[in-house]
């Protein structure tokens, strides 16, 4: 986890009132996977519901982009310091706090009377999700002290997230069509209650002394928020004074973040990590992969409903083949990494996603649905193949005490890529939709090809 660890007091402080034993081990795994599943669904599943949100609550395309990005933005910005919170209060308690906040915010999203209220609730929801992710991994690490068992537990946790990313649009479309878009958020309430009850069966969590980097955290939030605002609003309103001011805030805050992290004794992001190729390459590759995927899902969700006239359910079903391939490739990726090494798997995965973006540039309103569904498969499958390899390479490249920080950095980079791509792709759609769609997919494919060449050049064969 991020922050500096030391045993509190004379030993590890634990929580009281939770059982121990085999049951608590299973409970930790199930609670972690369930929580990670629902917070990941709320990244991708909401995209399919956006047209219905717009029809009921009103608002422009820029407003709908903020509904998607408010969640992802806070998810990314708070991820690094959330690990320190998990250390300080204990993983079980931090996870419980995050779960409670996420569940309540989900109810607020489902009951939102205006687009502004929905966006505000999404900010809270994303903040709570940021707390849950490192705490859920800490729960699994705590439950499985054996390295082999822990690797299998983390693999299941990762698989849950991969399935949620791909299945989110399907679930979002189903709920929106058969009930209402509000059900996409309301579903989190019963899942949250069940997860909370399972969490009570987990073992007590130790607490560690952790250093919180509040100046760095504030700079990170301002930098990401300013940049996202400038891209979204600039794409729709032009380069107004407000847009320039937001861009200035982003630049100054980013520079301030680097300065703060370079001088702090216990920074939330040690800048020296970027000197390691095994860290820098996965972090940038993760950013690029998620940018292409989340941006692509956002564009396609609007394309199916606003350009082709499909229902939310029909649009969601278009993602089924991609969801199945994503789950399969995520499961097979560790074996592929063991055989060929992470470099080859990362490069091939990036090129597969690029191929998907390139193929999707050829589709139009008259293209058969089955053909579009097939060419969508590489968009998710390539990332599912590459992401476990990126994670494995990153964790193998750092010392054990830096593993949590490095993992948080990778997740932050991925979520930032998703947030910025929705902002950029949405801005490109502001003019002619078909042209904007082709330009956004071309940009994604180009970045992926460049990243594949960089990964191939910088990473060792084994």
N, C-alpha and C positions, 0 to 999 in steps of 0.2 A: 504494500500500500504506500501511498505517497506520504511524505513527512518522515521525520526521524524517529525511530523506535527505540524505546528503552523500557524495561519493565517498570511499571508504576510501583512506587514504594519498594518493599523488599522482595516482591515477587509479582506474579501476574495476578491482576485483579479479575475475578470472574463474576458473572451474574448468578443469581440464585433462582431456584424455582423451576428449573428445567430438568427433565430426566436425561440420563445418559444410557449408552448401550446401543445395540444394533438398530433399534427402532429410531433412535435419534439421528443415526447416520443416514438412514433412508429418508427421514423427514427433512434433513438439511438439503439433500439432493433434490427431492421433489419440490420443496419450497423455493429453492434457487432456480430450478428450471421453469416452474410455473410463473414466477415473477418476471424472469427474463423473457418469457414468451409473450406475456401481455404488454410489457413495455415496448417490445420490438414490434408487435402488431400495431401499436399506436403510432409507429413511425410510418409504416407502409399502408396499413389498412384504411387510414383516414383519407388517403388520396382519392380513392374511388368514391367516397362519400362527399367530396368537395362540391361537385355540381349541385347535389341536393341541398347542401348547406347554403350555397349561393341563392338557390331559388327561394328558400324559406326565409333566410335572414337578410338577403340582399348583399350588396357589396360587389366590388370590382374583382378582377383577376388578382390584382395586388393584394386585396383583402384576404382572398383565399390562400394566397402564398403565405401570408403571415400566420394563418391558422396552422399550416403545415410547419413553417419555420420557427414559430414561437416555441414549439416543443423541442425540435431538434437543436435549436440554438442554445437553450438552457441546458439541455442534455449534454451538449459538447462542452460548453463553457465551464460547467461545475464539476465535470468528471474528475479532473486532476486532484482537486482538494477534497473530493468526497471520500477518497481513500483515507485521508487523515482523520476524518470524522469517524469512519468505521473503526480505525485503530483506537481512537480516544475513548469512545463510548462502548465499544464491543460490537462485533459484526452482527450478532443477533438483534441487539437493540437498535442499531443504525438501520438494519433492514426493516425492522418493525416500524420505525419512524417513517422511513421512505414509503413503505407499503401503505401505511395509514394516509399519508399525504397524497399519494398517487390515487388511492381509492376515492377519497373525498374530492379531489380535483376532477376525477373522471365523472363523478356525479354532477359537479358544477358544469362541466362541459356539456353533459347530456341535457341539462336544464337551462342552458344559456339562452337568454331572450334576444340578444343582439350579437353581431359579429365581434364587436369589441369585447363583450363579456366572455365570449368563447375563446378569443385570443388570450385574454388575461388568464383564464383557467388553464389554457394550454401551457402558459409560462410556468405556473405552479406544478402542473403535471410533469413537465420536462425536468424541473428542478428535483422533484421527488424521484424520478427515474434515475437521475444521475447519482443519487445516494444509494439506490438499490443495487446498481450493477457491481461496484467493487465490494459491497457488503455480501452479495450473493456468492461471489467468487471466494471471499474470505470464509464464508460458511462451509463451502465445499472443501476448501483446503484444510480447515479445522476438522472436518468430519472424516477425512481420509488422510491420515498421517503417512501411509505407505505410498510411495511415489507412483507405482504402477496403478493402484486403485484410484489414486487422485487423478491420474491422466485419463482414466476411463470416465471418471465423474465429470471432469472438465469437458471431455468430448461430448458427453450427453448434454451438458449445459450449452455448448456451442451448437449442437445439432438442433436443440430447441429454438435457439435464436435464428438459425438458418431457415428452419421450417416456417417460423413466424414471419420473417421478412418476405418470403415468397407467398405464403398463404394469406398474409394480411389483406391484399386486395380482394381475394376470393371471399373471405369472411366479411370484409367491409361491404362488398357488393351484395352479398346474400342478406345481410341484416338491413341494409338500406332499402332494398327492394321489397322484402317480405314484411318489414316493420317500418323503421324510420332511421335516418342517419344518427339520431340520438342513441339508438341501441348499440352502435359501435362503441360508444363510451360507457353506456349503462352496463354492458356485459362485464366490465372490469370490476363492478361492485361485488357480485357473488364470487367471482374468482379471487378477489382480494380477501374476502371473509374466509374462504376455504384455505387460502394460503396462510392467513394469519393463524388459523387453528392448527395447521400443520407446523408452523413455525414454533408454536408453544411446545412441541415435542422435541425440538432440537436441544443439543447440549449447551451448557453455559459457554459464553464467549469470553476470552481474555481481553483485557483492556491494556493498551500501551500508551506511554507518553508520546504525543504526536505534536509536531510543529505545524501551526496553521499559517499559511502565507496569504494573509488578507489583502495586502497591496497588490501582489501578483494576481490574485483571483479577481479583484476589481478591474485591473487593467485588461485581463483576458475577456471579461464580460463586455466591457466597453468597446474593445477592438472588434470582437465578433459582431456585436449588435450594430455598431456603426457601419461596418462593412456591409452587412446584410441589408440594412436600411438603405444605404446608398445604392446598392445594386437593384433592389426591388423598386424603390420609388424612382430612381433615375431611369429605369427601363420604361416606366409608365408615364412619368411626368416630365422627363427631361432633366437637364442639369440645372436645377434651381439652386437658389442659395442654401436652402435646407439640405439638399443632397450634397453640395460641396462641404457644408459644415459637418455632416455625418461622416463623409470621407476623411475630413481632417481629424475628427475625433478618433477614427479607426487607426490612422497612421500614427498619431501622437501616442495613443494607448498601446499600440503594438511596440513602438520604440520604448515606451516606459516599461512594458512587460519585460522586454529583453534586459533593460538596465537593472530592473529590480531583481530578476532571477540571477543575473551575473554577480550581484553583490551580496545576496542573502547567504547566510551560513547554511540554512536548511531550506533551499528553494523547493517549491512544489514541482518544478521542472528543471532538473539539472541540465544545463545547456551542453555539458560535455557528452551527453548521450548521443547527440547528433554527429559526433565525430566517429561513431561506430557505424560502419556500413550495414551491419546486421540490424541496426535500429533505424537508421535514416531511410534505408530503402523500403522496408516494410511500412514505415509510417507514411511516406509519400505515396507508395503504391496503394495502401489502404484508403488514403484520401481520394486518389484517382478512381479506384474501383467503386467506392460508394457514391462518388459524384456521378459517375455514369449510370449506376443502377438506380439510385433514388431519383435523379433527374429524369431518367427514362421512364420509370414508373409514374412519376408525376405527369409527364407529357402524355403518355399513353392513356392514362386514366381519363384525362380531359379529351383526348382525341376520340376515344371510343364513344363517349357520351355526347360531346358537343359537336363533333364533326360527322360521325357515322350514325348518330341517333340511337345508339344501343342503350338498354336499360342498365342500371347499376349492377344488377345480377349478371346480365350478359357480359358486361365489361369485366366483372370479377372473374367469371369463368374463363375468360381469355388467358388468365394467368395460371390456370391449373397445370398445363404441361410444364411450364417453367418452374412451378413450385415443386413438382415431382422430381424433375431433374436436379434442382437445387439441393433437395434433401439427399438424393442418392449420391451426388458428387461430394457433398460435405462429408458423408459417411465414408466414402472411399478415399478421400484426400489423404488422411494420415498414412494409409498403406502405400499410396503413390509416393508420398514424401520419403518414406522409408526406403523405397526401391530406387528412386531417381534423384533424391535430394531436393531441398527446398527451391534452389535456383531454377531448375527446369520447370517445376510445378508452377512457380510464381509467373515465370515468363509465359508459359503456355496458357495459364488462366487469364492473364491480362489480354493476350491476343484473342482468346475466345470471346471475351466481353467486347473487345473492339470489333470483332467480326459481327457480333450481334447488333451493335450500334450501326455498323455499315449496312447490314441487311435491312434494318428497320427504316433506313432512309428511303427505301424503294417502295414502301407500302403507301397506299392511298385509300380514299373512301370506298373505292370499288374493289379493293383487294379482298379475296375470300377470307372469312374469319379463320378458317383452319390454317391458311397459309401464314397469316399474321401470328397466330399462336405458336406455330412451329419456329418462325424466325425469332421469336421472343426468347426461346429456350437458352441460347448462348448468353443473353444479357444477365441471367441469374446463375447459370451453371458455371461460367468461368470464374466468377467471384467465389462461389462455393468451393471450387477446386483450389483456388489460390489462397483464400483467407486462412485456413488452418496452417498452411505452409508459412505464411507471413508471421503468424503468431508463434509458431514453433521456432522459426529462425530468430525472431526478436528475443524470446525468452532464453534461448541458448546463447545469445550474444552478450548478456548482462550478468552481473553477479546476482546471487540469490536475493540479497537485500534490496536490489533495484528492480526485481521482477514486477512487483506491484505497480511501481511508478511507470515502468516501461509499458506494461499492459494498459494502464490508464491512458498513457500518451497515444497508443495505437487506437484505442476506442475514441478518444477525443478527436484525433485526426479523421477517423472514419465519419463520425457524426458531423464534423465541420464540413467535410466534403459533401455530405448529403444536404446540409443546410444551404451552402453556397450554390450548389448546382440547381436547387429548386429556385433560388433567387435569380440566377443567371438564365436558366432555361425559360422561366416564366417571363423574364424581361424580353427574351427573343420572341416569345409568342405574342407579345403586345401588338405587333403589326399584323402581317398576314400569317395565319396559323400554320399553314402548310410549309411556308418558307422558314418560319421560326423553328418548326419541328425538325426539318432537315438540317438547319444550321446547328441546332443544339446537339443532335446526334453525331454530326460530323465533328464538332468540337470534342465531344466525348471520345469518339474513336481515335482522333488524332492524339489526344493526351495519353490514351492507353497505349498506343503504339510507341510513342516516345518513352513512356515509363517502362515498357517491356525491353526496349533497347538499353535503357539505363541499367535496369536490373541485370540484364544479361552481361553487361560490361563490368559492373562493379562487384557482383556477388561471385564467390568462389564456386567451382563446380560441385563441391561437397562441403 
